[in-house]
Amino acid sequence: MFKAVMQPIRELLLFLFLAIFSKATAMKPGYDSRASVPSDGGGSSYCLSWRLAVEANNVRAWRTVPTQCLRYVESYMIGGQYDRDVELIVDQILSYVNEIVLSDDGMDAWILDIDDTCISNVFYYRGKRYGCDPYDPSGFKAWALKGGCPAIPAVLSLFNELVEGGFKVMLVTGRDEQTFGQITRDNLYKQGFIGYDRLIMRTAADKGKSAVAYKSEIRKKLMEEDYRIWGNVGDQWSDLQGEYPGNRTFKLPNPMYFVP
């Protein structure tokens, strides 16, 4: 008798439980990617995407770093990730270098850019809010004339490997010879860049040329001298684009400024 009375009650309770559970499940929201946005409102996520787009050359002719990305770029440049990224790229370069069999004619060449490839301007750009402020030609000139740019350690190691391995290392820079010639040589020497074959700088004849046009002409001249350009390294796409780029090109990260 007791069991007969309890059976309908059990069924009623089970029905109520299933009804409540079903309603709760229906009200639960589905997957929303916005749920993964960090508590800073998505700023870090946006700035990571912006930097990736810059490095992939999908954002072009940009003049300044977005102001909301100041802290992100600062953290990237001085917090260790930039150094790790450069070290990984240099590891890839050295893997490629180890595959090259040099000739005995002394014509195997390698091109390195200078600013923010061999030596760093990060301390200057710290005062320019890591690129959030517009480019300041007179300010950069004053900085460069101090000759205090530190070496980028991984690239200095690469440079030494190339020189010791028998490559003719050509340092090709957009700096002009008349203004920055001696101070640049001194800066490079103090930072350990010793043994390169040539330091090639802009002359009066190069005034007004874009970086792509100027560096393409330099590479063309080297090729006409029968040099074989095995590699070309720079922090700007304009270091690597244009004619005669070399057998392989390697782009180093730089989210602080863009050189057309």
Helices and strands as residue ranges (DSSP letters): H 2-27, G 33-36, H 43-55, G 67-69, H 70-78, H 81-97, E 108-112, H 122-126, G 129-131, H 137-144, H 153-165, E 168-176, H 177-190, E 198-202, G 204-206, H 211-224, E 228-234, H 237-240, E 248-251
